[in-house]
Amino acid sequence: NKGQKVPAKDYAYLIRLLAPMADYLTINISSPNTPGLRDLQKREPLLELLTIIKNERLKACRTHPPPLFVKLAPDLDEAQQEELASALMEAEIESVILGNTTLDRPPHIPKNFSTEAGGLSGQPLTDKSTNIIRNFYKLTNGKLPIIGVGGIANGAQAYNKIRAGASLVQLYTALVYKGPLVAYDINKELTGLLKRDGFNNISEAIGADHK
């Protein structure tokens, strides 16, 4: 919460409350709308937070703890990406979500929108999101599953993220503009793209740009 002075307390409380009911848990440390939250995107604060969270998860679900994902911003520079990729591997989390909305304002954005606060989603985020997926795949040697998010509205955009290293993709803005049938359309397009490139299944395409 915006008023929390010790973020780990909020995360720990939610873990205790929700972990027994969850299929997976996402630790979002990248929302641009919560003051100071992105400060957790540093090695030592992140490792400290994840240690607390993993302990709480084990207390809440001793037999079958839900997998733990961490959601990062797309605005990280190369040094930050390298630092965080190393930290996430050390913490042995199950997946990284790349990424959240961006604070960037491309020059073609109308001025009345570009001056607004908060994160930008949708098509302006497409390439930036794909690039950070590609970098993290290289930094982790493909050993940390990546969920690709940001600017996915068609099969080609989803496919680009998969080839860059994403094992899964998520949608949000496209659902607003195209409705739930967009998922069907993307899957149909993906089938054709996989066939075109000689892949028997989608898992063969993960990280294909690096091979």
C-alpha positions in Angstrom: 0.0 0.0 0.0 1.1 3.6 -0.6 1.2 4.3 3.1 3.2 1.3 4.2 6.6 2.2 5.6 7.8 -1.5 5.6 6.6 -3.0 2.4 7.5 -6.6 3.5 4.7 -6.4 6.1 2.1 -6.0 3.4 3.5 -8.7 1.2 3.8 -11.1 4.2 0.3 -10.4 5.3 -1.1 -11.1 1.8 1.0 -14.3 1.5 -0.5 -15.6 4.7 -4.0 -14.7 3.6 -3.9 -15.8 -0.1 -1.1 -18.4 -0.6 -3.3 -21.4 0.5 -5.8 -20.4 -2.3 -3.4 -19.4 -5.0 -2.1 -21.2 -8.1 0.8 -18.8 -8.1 1.9 -15.6 -6.4 3.3 -12.6 -8.2 5.4 -10.1 -6.3 4.9 -6.8 -8.1 7.8 -4.4 -7.3 7.3 -2.4 -10.5 4.1 -0.4 -10.4 4.8 3.2 -11.3 1.7 4.3 -9.3 3.1 3.4 -5.9 5.7 5.8 -4.6 9.0 4.2 -3.8 7.9 0.7 -4.9 10.5 0.5 -7.8 13.2 1.2 -5.2 12.8 -2.6 -4.4 14.3 -3.3 -7.8 17.8 -3.4 -6.4 19.8 -6.5 -5.4 19.9 -6.3 -1.6 16.4 -5.0 -1.0 15.0 -7.6 -3.4 16.9 -10.5 -1.9 15.8 -9.4 1.6 12.2 -9.1 0.6 12.2 -12.5 -1.2 13.7 -14.2 1.8 10.9 -12.9 4.0 8.2 -13.9 1.4 9.6 -17.4 0.9 9.6 -18.0 4.6 6.0 -16.8 4.9 4.9 -18.9 1.9 6.4 -22.0 3.5 4.5 -21.3 6.7 1.3 -20.8 4.9 1.6 -23.9 2.6 4.1 -26.4 3.9 3.2 -29.2 1.6 2.5 -27.5 -1.8 3.6 -23.9 -1.8 2.5 -22.0 -4.9 5.2 -20.9 -7.3 6.6 -17.4 -6.8 6.9 -14.9 -9.7 8.5 -11.4 -9.6 7.2 -8.6 -11.9 9.7 -6.1 -13.0 9.6 -2.8 -14.9 10.5 -2.4 -18.6 12.5 0.7 -17.8 15.6 -1.0 -16.3 19.0 -0.2 -17.8 21.4 -2.9 -18.7 23.3 -2.8 -15.4 20.1 -3.0 -13.5 18.9 -6.0 -15.6 22.1 -7.8 -15.0 22.0 -7.2 -11.2 18.4 -8.3 -10.9 18.7 -11.3 -13.2 21.5 -12.6 -10.9 19.5 -11.9 -7.8 16.4 -13.7 -9.1 18.5 -16.7 -10.0 20.1 -16.7 -6.5 16.7 -16.5 -4.9 15.5 -19.4 -6.9 12.1 -18.0 -7.8 10.0 -19.9 -10.3 9.5 -17.1 -13.0 10.0 -13.5 -13.8 7.3 -11.3 -15.5 8.6 -8.8 -18.0 7.2 -6.3 -17.6 4.9 -3.7 -16.2 3.9 -0.4 -17.8 6.5 2.1 -18.8 7.3 5.6 -17.6 8.5 6.5 -21.1 6.6 8.9 -23.3 7.3 8.4 -27.0 7.3 11.6 -29.1 4.3 10.6 -31.0 2.1 10.5 -27.9 -0.3 13.5 -27.9 0.8 16.1 -25.4 -2.4 16.0 -23.3 -1.6 12.3 -22.7 2.2 12.5 -22.5 2.1 14.9 -19.5 -0.1 12.5 -17.4 1.5 10.6 -14.5 1.5 6.8 -14.3 2.4 3.9 -16.6 1.9 3.7 -20.3 0.7 0.4 -21.8 -0.3 -1.0 -25.2 1.5 -0.7 -28.5 4.1 1.9 -27.4 5.4 -0.7 -25.0 5.7 -3.6 -27.6 9.4 -3.3 -28.6 10.7 -2.2 -25.2 9.1 -5.2 -23.5 10.4 -7.6 -26.1 13.9 -6.2 -25.8 14.1 -6.7 -22.0 12.7 -10.3 -22.4 15.6 -11.0 -24.9 18.1 -9.5 -22.5 16.9 -11.5 -19.5 16.9 -14.7 -21.5 20.5 -14.2 -22.3 21.4 -13.1 -18.8 19.8 -16.2 -17.2 20.9 -18.6 -20.0 17.3 -19.5 -20.5 17.1 -21.1 -17.1 14.5 -18.7 -15.6 11.1 -19.0 -17.2 9.9 -15.6 -18.5 6.3 -14.4 -18.8 6.2 -11.8 -21.5 3.8 -8.9 -21.1 3.4 -5.5 -22.9 2.0 -4.5 -26.2 0.7 -7.9 -27.4 -2.4 -7.5 -29.6 -1.8 -10.1 -32.3 -0.1 -13.5 -33.0 3.1 -11.9 -34.5 3.7 -9.8 -31.4 3.2 -12.8 -29.1 5.4 -14.9 -31.3 8.2 -12.3 -31.2 8.2 -12.4 -27.4 8.3 -16.2 -27.4 11.2 -16.3 -29.8 12.9 -13.7 -27.7 12.6 -16.0 -24.7 9.1 -15.9 -23.1 7.7 -19.2 -22.1 4.2 -17.6 -21.6 2.6 -14.4 -22.5 -0.1 -12.2 -20.8 -2.5 -9.7 -22.2 -4.1 -6.7 -20.7 -4.6 -3.6 -23.0 -5.5 -5.8 -26.0 -8.4 -7.3 -24.0 -9.8 -3.8 -23.5 -9.8 -2.9 -27.2 -10.4 -6.3 -28.8 -12.2 -8.3 -26.1 -11.6 -11.9 -24.9 -11.7 -13.3 -28.5 -8.3 -11.8 -29.1 -6.8 -14.8 -27.3 -8.4 -17.1 -29.8 -7.2 -15.0 -32.7 -3.6 -15.0 -31.3 -3.6 -18.7 -30.9 -4.8 -19.2 -34.4 -2.1 -16.9 -35.8 0.5 -18.6 -33.6 -0.4 -22.0 -35.1 0.4 -20.6 -38.6 3.6 -19.0 -37.6 4.9 -22.1 -35.9 4.1 -24.2 -39.0 5.8 -21.6 -41.2 9.0 -21.8 -39.2 9.0 -25.6 -39.0 8.2 -26.0 -35.2 6.2 -28.9 -34.1 5.0 -27.2 -30.9 5.4 -23.8 -29.2 8.0 -25.0 -26.7 10.5 -25.4 -29.6 10.1 -21.7 -30.4 11.0 -20.4 -26.9 14.2 -18.5 -27.2 14.6 -19.4 -30.9 16.2 -16.1 -31.7 19.2 -17.0 -29.5 19.9 -20.4 -31.2 
